[in-house]
């Protein structure tokens, strides 16, 4: 109880102070750990135990990230994960490897040390990406892909450290399971099958009981159970939690799971950073200041250089390359485990492993400071532009998104004498719209505080014209939680997104290119000789067919095979029916001698 109060008190003192100074919450947690740890006031005696428990925060974070990635999206990221991730590890390790040789280390020690220091911190980077709403932009997607590959690659690194050493490392392997490749593959397959055939029915059963804390307990049991299984067979707990999240990303309970897990994730992740701060062996700063200082500068600088060079290869340009280099320049938390294994197996002397461990911990402190410098000098003004202050004018309509779709909605409303409050997250779009006389505010419409400032409490309707399906769904979920009776009209990216919006009980869903596509089809038919009446009739029939299909096939969209089969059967049935109608109409016209004139 006393330690719990200490952690909360330290966080409440140092985190707001760091945020107020513009240093970010992560640095605040790290400083809090230093102050209450052995180097500071020594109020906590066993930082290693706290660090071990708080790793659950990273596990829960990866589960929440997995909930945002449906299997289809994850498959689309495979090139970035295995391509960009492999290049990042090899390039950064190649730049760091000569440092070990210059220190007089063996090539084995230099290899393990450079690979360990090439790892970046998932907890820090993803936390910063989410804090800045960068997960959906190219720099965020590439950075996360590299982190995901590192989480996969960290397990072979432990095996490499043991194989190159001269002693076994039972104390490092204690608590970490082991299993051959077949057992690990079986565990992954088991998780996939359990997610589909056990977790879904269990969640439906628990949801019907209307006991929210029971659903929360099941969510925690699910995440921790999968993580423990993966650890038992020798895989990463975080990788297992991420896999569980991906499997449940298509579930109708995704948002409920996320909202239940988020408080635990936030608390444990903060505890993790505090534990890292407590674990820093800052005594080495006094005994070997040159080695620590020079090593920190070289490691961070070389990693940043490698990432900056890699940025062009993964499609980033300009300041985005610099941002990627800054975000991933630190050393990751899993490097602590790899270096401990290297020390235990004698592949690296204990003093050298301790030195690298301190440099890794200090590099985590460097990232918020470098990011602060990047915000001030390294990026265009629009990239760190704060949200506009919005005057609550009690708008009848709140319009989120002012692209080519939202502009038309806004112009029609304005022509009818209705002035909507318009919010868009793209600074260039906002500035361009203002030059043409539109009143558009810059900001992220998915943020509750911004919605409140915009007058959501007085709005009669919300129009969602955001082009990103993930952000659109997030805004719908936020509105459904805070204002369940507010009418929502949303733009759907495609048919599947339209089904998701229908499931969320959006009042009106409009597929963004559906009507214009039908008009193009009608014009094509007319050019090919169809009269205008029958061309329009065909388009109207297709609209009715498509709307009916969206409602009837909604329940099967989570089963890809069943969904594909339904699409094929429905398409064939519609085409056959339309051909029969055309033949019947042609026969009727021939019998009556009636011909539609132009």
C-alpha positions as CSV (number, residue, x, y, z in Angstrom):
1,X,0.0,0.0,0.0
2,X,2.8,2.4,0.9
3,X,4.7,1.8,-2.3
4,X,1.5,2.2,-4.3
5,X,0.9,5.6,-2.7
6,X,4.5,6.6,-3.5
7,X,4.2,5.7,-7.2
8,X,0.9,7.6,-7.5
9,X,2.3,10.6,-5.6
10,X,5.5,10.7,-7.7
11,X,3.6,10.5,-10.9
12,X,1.1,13.2,-9.9
13,X,4.1,15.5,-9.1
14,X,6.5,14.9,-11.9
15,X,4.3,14.0,-14.9
16,X,2.3,17.3,-14.9
17,X,5.5,19.2,-14.3
18,X,7.1,17.6,-17.3
19,X,4.1,18.1,-19.5
20,X,3.8,21.7,-18.4
21,X,7.5,22.2,-19.4
22,X,6.8,20.6,-22.8
23,X,8.9,17.6,-22.1
24,X,6.2,15.0,-22.4
25,X,4.7,12.5,-19.9
26,X,7.3,9.8,-20.5
27,X,10.2,11.9,-19.2
28,X,8.1,12.8,-16.2
29,X,7.6,9.1,-15.3
30,X,11.3,8.4,-15.7
31,X,12.3,11.3,-13.5
32,X,9.8,10.2,-10.9
33,X,11.4,6.7,-10.9
34,X,14.9,8.2,-10.5
35,X,13.7,10.4,-7.5
36,X,12.1,7.6,-5.5
37,X,14.5,4.8,-6.6
38,X,17.9,3.7,-5.1
39,X,19.8,6.6,-6.7
40,X,17.4,9.2,-5.3
41,X,15.6,8.9,-1.9
42,X,15.7,5.1,-2.0
43,X,12.0,4.9,-1.1
44,X,11.7,1.6,-3.1
45,X,14.1,-1.2,-2.5
46,X,13.4,-3.7,-5.3
47,X,13.0,-1.9,-8.7
48,X,13.6,-5.1,-10.6
49,X,10.5,-6.7,-9.2
50,X,8.4,-3.6,-10.1
51,X,9.9,-3.6,-13.6
52,X,8.9,-7.2,-14.1
53,X,5.3,-6.6,-13.0
54,X,4.9,-3.3,-14.9
55,X,5.9,-5.1,-18.2
56,X,2.2,-6.0,-18.3
57,X,1.6,-2.4,-19.3
58,X,3.5,-3.0,-22.5
59,X,1.5,-6.2,-23.0
60,X,-1.8,-4.4,-22.7
61,X,-0.6,-1.6,-24.9
62,X,0.2,-4.1,-27.7
63,X,-3.2,-5.7,-27.2
64,X,-5.0,-2.4,-27.7
65,X,-2.9,-1.7,-30.8
66,X,-3.9,-5.1,-32.2
67,X,-7.6,-4.2,-31.7
68,X,-7.0,-1.3,-34.2
69,X,-5.6,-3.6,-36.9
70,X,-7.9,-6.1,-38.6
71,X,-6.1,-9.1,-40.1
72,X,-6.6,-7.6,-43.6
73,X,-4.7,-4.4,-42.6
74,X,-2.0,-6.4,-40.8
75,X,-1.5,-8.5,-43.9
76,X,-1.1,-5.4,-46.0
77,X,1.7,-4.3,-43.6
78,X,3.7,-7.4,-44.1
79,X,6.2,-5.7,-46.4
80,X,6.8,-2.8,-44.0
81,X,7.1,-5.2,-41.0
82,X,9.6,-7.7,-42.5
83,X,11.1,-5.4,-45.1
84,X,11.5,-2.1,-43.2
85,X,12.0,-3.9,-39.9
86,X,14.8,-6.1,-41.2
87,X,16.5,-3.1,-42.8
88,X,16.3,-1.1,-39.6
89,X,17.8,-3.8,-37.4
90,X,20.6,-4.6,-39.8
91,X,21.5,-1.0,-40.7
92,X,21.5,0.2,-37.1
93,X,23.4,-2.8,-35.9
94,X,26.0,-2.4,-38.7
95,X,26.6,1.2,-37.6
96,X,26.9,0.3,-33.9
97,X,29.1,-2.9,-34.4
98,X,32.4,-1.0,-34.9
99,X,32.0,0.8,-31.6
100,X,32.3,-2.6,-29.7
101,X,35.4,-3.5,-31.7
102,X,37.0,-0.1,-30.9
103,X,36.3,-0.8,-27.2
104,X,38.3,-4.0,-27.5
105,X,35.4,-6.4,-27.2
106,X,35.3,-9.7,-29.0
107,X,33.3,-9.9,-32.2
108,X,30.7,-12.0,-30.3
109,X,30.2,-9.3,-27.7
110,X,30.1,-6.5,-30.3
111,X,27.5,-8.4,-32.3
112,X,25.2,-9.1,-29.5
113,X,25.6,-5.6,-28.0
114,X,25.0,-3.9,-31.4
115,X,21.9,-6.0,-32.1
116,X,20.5,-5.3,-28.6
117,X,21.1,-1.6,-28.9
118,X,19.5,-1.6,-32.3
119,X,16.2,-2.4,-30.6
120,X,13.8,0.6,-29.9
121,X,11.3,1.1,-27.2
122,X,7.8,0.0,-28.2
123,X,6.3,1.6,-25.0
124,X,7.9,5.0,-25.6
125,X,7.5,5.2,-29.4
126,X,3.9,4.0,-29.5
127,X,3.0,6.2,-26.5
128,X,4.4,9.2,-28.3
129,X,2.7,8.3,-31.6
130,X,-0.7,8.0,-29.9
131,X,-0.2,11.2,-27.9
132,X,0.5,13.0,-31.2
133,X,-2.2,11.1,-33.2
134,X,0.5,9.8,-35.7
135,X,-0.4,6.1,-35.7
136,X,-2.4,6.4,-39.0
137,X,0.1,8.6,-40.9
138,X,3.1,7.2,-42.9
139,X,5.7,7.9,-40.2
140,X,3.6,6.2,-37.6
141,X,2.8,3.1,-39.7
142,X,6.4,2.6,-40.6
143,X,7.7,3.2,-37.1
144,X,5.2,0.7,-35.7
145,X,6.0,-1.8,-38.4
146,X,9.7,-1.7,-37.4
147,X,8.8,-2.0,-33.7
148,X,6.6,-5.1,-34.4
149,X,9.5,-6.7,-36.3
150,X,11.8,-6.0,-33.3
151,X,9.3,-7.7,-31.0
152,X,9.5,-10.8,-33.2
153,X,13.3,-10.6,-33.6
154,X,14.0,-10.1,-29.8
155,X,13.4,-13.8,-29.2
156,X,16.1,-15.1,-31.6
157,X,18.4,-12.5,-30.0
158,X,18.1,-14.3,-26.7
159,X,19.0,-17.5,-28.4
160,X,22.0,-15.9,-30.1
161,X,23.3,-14.5,-26.8
162,X,23.2,-18.0,-25.2
163,X,24.7,-19.7,-28.3
164,X,27.7,-17.3,-28.5
165,X,28.4,-17.5,-24.8
166,X,30.6,-19.9,-22.8
167,X,28.1,-20.4,-19.9
168,X,24.5,-21.3,-19.6
169,X,22.1,-18.6,-18.4
170,X,19.5,-20.3,-16.2
171,X,18.7,-17.2,-14.3
172,X,17.8,-15.3,-17.5
173,X,15.6,-18.1,-18.8
174,X,13.9,-18.5,-15.4
175,X,10.3,-17.5,-15.9
176,X,10.7,-17.5,-19.7
177,X,9.4,-20.7,-21.2
178,X,11.0,-22.6,-24.0
179,X,9.7,-24.7,-26.7
180,X,10.6,-25.9,-30.1
181,X,9.3,-24.3,-33.3
182,X,6.6,-26.9,-33.6
183,X,5.3,-26.1,-30.1
184,X,5.4,-22.4,-30.9
185,X,3.5,-22.8,-34.1
186,X,1.0,-25.0,-32.4
187,X,0.5,-22.2,-29.7
188,X,-0.1,-19.6,-32.4
189,X,-2.6,-21.8,-34.2
190,X,-4.3,-22.5,-30.9
191,X,-4.7,-18.9,-30.2
192,X,-6.2,-18.2,-33.6
193,X,-8.7,-21.0,-33.2
194,X,-9.5,-20.1,-29.7
195,X,-10.1,-16.5,-30.7
196,X,-12.5,-17.5,-33.4
197,X,-14.4,-20.3,-31.8
198,X,-14.1,-19.7,-28.0
199,X,-13.5,-16.0,-27.4
200,X,-16.3,-14.7,-29.6
201,X,-19.1,-17.0,-28.1
202,X,-17.8,-16.3,-24.6
203,X,-17.9,-12.5,-25.1
204,X,-21.5,-12.8,-26.5
205,X,-22.6,-14.9,-23.5
206,X,-21.0,-12.5,-21.0
207,X,-22.3,-9.4,-22.8
208,X,-25.9,-10.7,-22.5
209,X,-25.5,-11.0,-18.7
210,X,-25.2,-7.1,-18.5
211,X,-22.5,-7.3,-15.8
212,X,-19.8,-4.8,-17.0
213,X,-17.2,-5.8,-14.5
214,X,-17.5,-9.4,-15.6
215,X,-16.8,-8.4,-19.1
216,X,-13.7,-6.4,-17.9
217,X,-12.5,-9.4,-16.0
218,X,-12.9,-11.6,-19.1
219,X,-10.9,-9.1,-21.2
220,X,-8.0,-9.1,-18.7
221,X,-8.1,-12.9,-18.5
222,X,-8.0,-13.2,-22.3
223,X,-5.0,-10.9,-22.7
224,X,-3.0,-12.2,-19.8
225,X,-3.8,-15.8,-20.6
226,X,-2.6,-15.5,-24.2
227,X,0.5,-13.6,-23.0
228,X,1.3,-16.3,-20.5
229,X,0.8,-19.0,-23.1
230,X,3.2,-17.3,-25.5
231,X,5.8,-16.8,-22.7
232,X,5.5,-20.5,-21.8
233,X,6.4,-21.7,-25.3
234,X,9.3,-19.2,-25.5
235,X,7.7,-16.4,-27.5
236,X,7.2,-12.8,-26.5
237,X,4.2,-11.9,-24.2
238,X,3.7,-8.7,-26.1
239,X,3.6,-10.6,-29.4
240,X,0.9,-12.9,-28.0
241,X,-1.2,-10.0,-26.8
242,X,-0.8,-8.2,-30.1
243,X,-2.0,-11.4,-31.9
244,X,-5.0,-11.6,-29.6
245,X,-5.9,-8.0,-30.3
246,X,-5.7,-8.5,-34.1
247,X,-8.0,-11.6,-33.9
248,X,-10.6,-9.6,-32.0
249,X,-10.3,-6.5,-34.2
250,X,-13.2,-7.5,-36.3
251,X,-15.4,-8.3,-33.3
252,X,-18.4,-6.1,-32.5
253,X,-17.0,-5.9,-28.9
254,X,-13.8,-4.3,-30.0
255,X,-14.6,-0.9,-28.6
256,X,-15.9,-2.3,-25.4
257,X,-12.7,-4.3,-24.9
258,X,-10.6,-1.3,-25.7
259,X,-12.4,1.0,-23.2
260,X,-12.1,-1.7,-20.5
261,X,-8.4,-2.3,-21.0
262,X,-7.3,1.3,-21.4
263,X,-7.3,2.3,-17.7
264,X,-5.2,-0.7,-16.8
265,X,-2.8,-0.1,-19.7
266,X,-2.3,3.5,-18.8
267,X,-1.5,2.8,-15.1
268,X,0.8,-0.1,-15.8
269,X,2.6,1.7,-18.6
270,X,3.2,4.6,-16.3
271,X,4.5,2.2,-13.7
272,X,6.8,0.6,-16.3
273,X,8.5,4.0,-17.0
274,X,8.8,4.7,-13.3
275,X,10.5,1.2,-12.8
276,X,12.9,2.0,-15.7
277,X,13.9,5.2,-14.0
278,X,14.4,3.4,-10.7
279,X,16.6,0.8,-12.4
280,X,19.1,3.2,-13.8
281,X,22.6,2.6,-12.3
282,X,23.5,6.3,-12.3
283,X,26.6,5.6,-10.2
284,X,28.4,4.7,-13.4
285,X,27.9,8.4,-14.4
286,X,30.4,9.3,-11.6
287,X,32.8,6.4,-12.1
288,X,32.9,6.4,-15.9
289,X,31.5,9.7,-17.1
290,X,33.3,9.7,-20.4
291,X,32.3,6.2,-21.4
292,X,28.6,6.9,-20.4
293,X,28.4,10.3,-22.0
294,X,30.2,9.5,-25.2
295,X,28.5,6.1,-25.5
296,X,25.0,7.7,-25.1
297,X,25.7,10.3,-27.8
298,X,27.2,7.8,-30.3
299,X,24.5,5.2,-29.9
300,X,21.6,7.7,-30.2
301,X,23.3,9.6,-33.1
302,X,24.2,6.5,-35.1
303,X,20.8,5.0,-34.7
304,X,19.2,8.3,-35.7
305,X,21.5,8.4,-38.8
306,X,20.6,4.9,-39.8
307,X,16.9,5.6,-39.4
308,X,17.2,8.9,-41.3
309,X,18.9,7.1,-44.2
310,X,16.3,4.3,-44.1
311,X,13.4,6.9,-44.2
312,X,13.8,7.4,-47.9
313,X,13.7,3.7,-48.6
314,X,10.3,3.3,-46.8
315,X,8.8,6.3,-48.7
316,X,9.2,9.1,-46.1
317,X,10.3,12.5,-47.2
318,X,11.6,15.7,-45.7
319,X,10.9,16.3,-42.0
320,X,9.1,12.9,-41.7
321,X,12.5,11.2,-42.1
322,X,13.8,13.3,-39.2
323,X,10.8,12.5,-37.1
324,X,11.2,8.8,-37.6
325,X,14.9,9.1,-36.7
326,X,14.1,11.0,-33.5
327,X,11.2,8.7,-32.4
328,X,13.2,5.4,-32.7
329,X,16.6,6.7,-31.7
330,X,16.4,5.3,-28.2
331,X,17.2,1.8,-27.1
332,X,14.3,-0.5,-26.2
333,X,13.2,-2.1,-23.0
334,X,13.9,-5.6,-24.4
335,X,17.6,-4.7,-24.7
336,X,17.7,-5.0,-20.9
337,X,16.7,-8.7,-21.2
338,X,19.1,-9.4,-24.1
339,X,22.0,-7.7,-22.2
340,X,21.2,-9.7,-19.1
341,X,21.3,-12.9,-21.1
342,X,24.7,-11.8,-22.7
343,X,26.1,-11.1,-19.2
344,X,24.8,-14.4,-17.8
345,X,26.2,-16.5,-20.7
346,X,29.6,-14.7,-20.5
347,X,29.4,-13.5,-24.1
348,X,30.0,-10.0,-22.6
349,X,31.8,-9.0,-19.4
350,X,29.4,-7.9,-16.6
351,X,30.9,-4.4,-16.5
352,X,30.3,-3.8,-20.2
353,X,26.8,-5.2,-20.0
354,X,26.0,-2.8,-17.1
355,X,27.5,0.1,-19.1
356,X,25.2,-0.7,-22.1
357,X,22.2,-1.1,-19.8
358,X,22.7,2.4,-18.4
359,X,23.2,3.9,-21.8
360,X,20.0,2.1,-23.0
361,X,18.0,3.6,-20.0
362,X,19.5,7.1,-20.5
363,X,18.6,6.9,-24.2
364,X,15.0,6.6,-23.2
365,X,15.3,10.0,-21.4
366,X,16.9,11.5,-24.6
367,X,13.9,10.9,-26.8
368,X,11.5,13.4,-25.3
369,X,14.2,16.0,-25.2
370,X,15.1,15.3,-28.9
371,X,11.4,15.5,-29.8
372,X,11.2,18.8,-28.1
373,X,14.1,20.1,-30.2
374,X,12.4,18.6,-33.3
375,X,9.2,20.4,-32.5
376,X,11.0,23.7,-32.1
377,X,13.5,23.6,-35.0
378,X,13.1,20.5,-37.1
379,X,9.6,20.5,-38.6
380,X,7.3,22.8,-40.4
381,X,4.8,24.8,-38.3
382,X,1.9,22.8,-39.5
383,X,3.2,19.5,-38.2
384,X,3.0,20.7,-34.5
385,X,0.2,23.2,-34.9
386,X,-2.1,23.1,-31.9
387,X,-5.8,22.8,-32.3
388,X,-7.7,26.0,-32.9
389,X,-9.8,27.6,-30.1
390,X,-13.4,27.1,-31.1
391,X,-16.2,29.5,-30.1
392,X,-19.2,27.6,-29.0
393,X,-21.9,29.3,-31.2
394,X,-24.5,26.5,-30.5
395,X,-24.2,25.2,-34.1
396,X,-27.1,23.1,-35.4
397,X,-24.6,20.9,-37.3
398,X,-21.1,19.8,-36.5
399,X,-19.2,18.7,-39.7
400,X,-16.1,16.6,-39.2
401,X,-13.9,16.6,-42.3
402,X,-13.6,19.3,-45.1
403,X,-12.2,17.4,-48.0
404,X,-13.9,17.0,-51.4
405,X,-16.9,15.3,-49.7
406,X,-17.3,17.6,-46.7
407,X,-17.0,20.7,-48.8
408,X,-20.1,19.9,-50.8
409,X,-22.1,19.1,-47.7
410,X,-21.0,22.4,-46.1
411,X,-21.9,24.5,-49.2
412,X,-25.4,23.0,-49.5
413,X,-26.0,23.7,-45.8
414,X,-24.7,27.2,-46.1
415,X,-27.0,27.8,-49.1
416,X,-29.9,26.8,-46.9
417,X,-28.9,29.3,-44.3
418,X,-27.4,26.7,-41.9
419,X,-23.9,27.5,-40.6
420,X,-22.2,24.3,-39.5
421,X,-19.1,24.2,-37.3
422,X,-16.4,22.5,-39.5
423,X,-13.4,20.7,-38.1
424,X,-10.5,19.2,-40.1
425,X,-7.2,17.7,-39.0
426,X,-5.2,18.7,-42.0
427,X,-3.6,22.1,-41.6
428,X,-3.1,22.7,-45.3
429,X,-6.8,22.0,-46.0
430,X,-7.8,24.4,-43.2
431,X,-5.6,27.2,-44.5
432,X,-6.7,26.7,-48.1
433,X,-10.4,26.7,-47.0
434,X,-9.9,29.9,-45.1
435,X,-8.4,31.6,-48.2
436,X,-11.7,30.8,-50.0
437,X,-13.8,32.3,-47.2
438,X,-14.8,29.2,-45.3
439,X,-14.8,29.1,-41.5
440,X,-12.9,25.9,-40.7
441,X,-11.2,25.0,-37.5
442,X,-8.0,22.9,-37.2
443,X,-8.2,20.0,-34.8
444,X,-8.9,16.3,-34.3
445,X,-12.7,15.8,-34.2
446,X,-12.2,12.4,-32.4
447,X,-11.0,14.2,-29.2
448,X,-13.8,14.6,-26.6
449,X,-12.6,18.0,-25.3
450,X,-12.6,19.4,-28.8
451,X,-16.1,18.2,-29.5
452,X,-17.2,19.8,-26.2
453,X,-15.6,23.1,-27.2
454,X,-17.3,22.9,-30.6
455,X,-20.7,22.8,-29.0
456,X,-21.6,19.2,-29.4
457,X,-24.0,19.4,-26.5
458,X,-26.2,21.8,-28.6
459,X,-25.8,20.2,-32.0
460,X,-28.9,18.8,-33.7
461,X,-26.8,16.5,-36.0
462,X,-23.2,15.5,-36.7
463,X,-22.0,14.8,-40.3
464,X,-18.8,12.7,-40.4
465,X,-17.0,13.3,-43.7
466,X,-13.6,11.9,-42.6
467,X,-11.9,9.8,-45.3
468,X,-10.1,7.4,-42.8
469,X,-12.5,4.6,-41.8
470,X,-10.6,4.0,-38.5
471,X,-10.9,7.6,-37.4
472,X,-14.5,7.7,-38.6
473,X,-15.4,4.6,-36.6
474,X,-13.6,6.1,-33.6
475,X,-15.6,9.3,-33.8
476,X,-18.9,7.3,-34.1
477,X,-17.9,5.3,-31.0
478,X,-17.1,8.5,-29.0
479,X,-20.4,10.1,-30.0
480,X,-22.4,7.0,-29.2
481,X,-20.8,6.8,-25.7
482,X,-21.2,10.5,-24.9
483,X,-24.4,11.5,-26.9
484,X,-26.3,8.3,-27.7
485,X,-29.4,10.1,-29.0
486,X,-27.6,12.6,-31.3
487,X,-28.3,11.9,-35.0
488,X,-25.2,10.9,-37.0
489,X,-24.8,11.0,-40.8
490,X,-21.6,9.4,-41.9
491,X,-19.6,8.9,-45.1
492,X,-18.6,5.3,-45.7
493,X,-15.4,4.4,-47.5
494,X,-16.7,1.2,-49.0
495,X,-19.4,-1.5,-48.5
496,X,-17.6,-3.1,-45.5
497,X,-17.2,0.3,-43.8
498,X,-20.9,0.9,-44.5
499,X,-21.8,-2.3,-42.6
500,X,-19.6,-1.2,-39.7
501,X,-21.4,2.1,-39.5
502,X,-24.8,0.4,-39.8
503,X,-23.9,-1.8,-36.9
504,X,-23.0,1.3,-34.9
505,X,-26.6,2.5,-35.5
506,X,-25.6,5.6,-37.6
507,X,-28.8,7.3,-38.7
508,X,-27.7,7.7,-42.4
509,X,-24.8,6.1,-44.2
510,X,-23.7,7.2,-47.6
511,X,-21.0,5.4,-49.6
512,X,-18.7,8.1,-50.9
513,X,-18.5,7.1,-54.6
514,X,-21.7,5.0,-54.8
515,X,-24.1,7.5,-56.4
516,X,-21.5,9.0,-58.8
517,X,-20.6,5.5,-59.9
518,X,-24.2,4.7,-60.7
519,X,-24.5,7.9,-62.7
520,X,-21.4,6.9,-64.7
521,X,-22.9,3.5,-65.3
522,X,-26.1,5.0,-66.6
523,X,-24.2,7.3,-68.9
524,X,-22.2,4.4,-70.3
525,X,-25.4,2.4,-71.0
526,X,-26.9,5.3,-72.8
527,X,-23.8,5.7,-75.0
528,X,-24.2,2.0,-75.8
529,X,-27.7,2.4,-77.1
530,X,-29.9,1.9,-74.0
531,X,-32.8,4.4,-73.7
532,X,-32.7,6.7,-70.7
533,X,-35.6,5.2,-69.0
534,X,-34.2,1.6,-68.9
535,X,-30.7,2.8,-68.1
536,X,-32.1,4.6,-65.0
537,X,-34.2,1.6,-64.1
538,X,-31.1,-0.7,-64.2
539,X,-29.3,1.7,-61.9
540,X,-32.3,2.0,-59.5
541,X,-32.5,-1.8,-59.4
542,X,-28.8,-2.1,-58.6
543,X,-29.2,0.5,-55.8
544,X,-32.0,-1.6,-54.2
545,X,-30.1,-4.8,-54.6
546,X,-26.9,-3.3,-53.0
547,X,-28.8,-1.8,-50.1
548,X,-30.6,-5.1,-49.5
549,X,-27.3,-7.0,-49.7
550,X,-25.6,-4.8,-47.1
551,X,-28.3,-5.6,-44.6
552,X,-28.6,-9.3,-45.3
553,X,-24.8,-10.0,-45.4
554,X,-23.8,-7.9,-42.4
555,X,-23.8,-10.8,-40.0
556,X,-21.4,-12.8,-42.2
557,X,-18.8,-10.2,-42.9
558,X,-16.6,-11.4,-40.1
559,X,-16.4,-14.8,-41.8
560,X,-14.3,-14.1,-44.9
561,X,-15.1,-17.3,-46.8
562,X,-18.9,-17.1,-46.1
563,X,-18.9,-13.4,-47.1
564,X,-17.1,-14.0,-50.4
565,X,-19.5,-16.8,-51.2
566,X,-22.5,-14.6,-50.5
567,X,-21.1,-11.8,-52.7
568,X,-20.6,-14.3,-55.6
569,X,-24.0,-15.8,-55.3
570,X,-25.8,-12.5,-54.9
571,X,-24.0,-11.0,-57.9
572,X,-24.8,-14.0,-60.1
573,X,-28.4,-13.9,-59.0
574,X,-28.8,-10.2,-59.7
575,X,-27.1,-10.4,-63.1
576,X,-29.3,-13.3,-64.1
577,X,-32.5,-11.5,-63.0
578,X,-31.5,-8.3,-64.8
579,X,-30.9,-10.3,-68.1
580,X,-34.3,-11.9,-67.8
581,X,-36.0,-8.5,-67.2
582,X,-34.2,-7.0,-70.2
583,X,-35.3,-9.9,-72.5
584,X,-38.9,-9.7,-71.3
585,X,-38.9,-5.9,-71.9
586,X,-37.4,-6.3,-75.3
587,X,-40.1,-8.9,-76.2
588,X,-42.8,-6.5,-75.0
589,X,-41.5,-3.7,-77.1
590,X,-41.2,-5.9,-80.1
591,X,-44.8,-7.0,-79.7
592,X,-46.2,-3.6,-79.4
593,X,-43.9,-1.9,-81.9
594,X,-43.1,0.8,-79.3
595,X,-39.7,2.3,-79.4
596,X,-38.4,4.9,-76.9
597,X,-37.3,8.0,-78.8
598,X,-34.4,10.2,-77.8
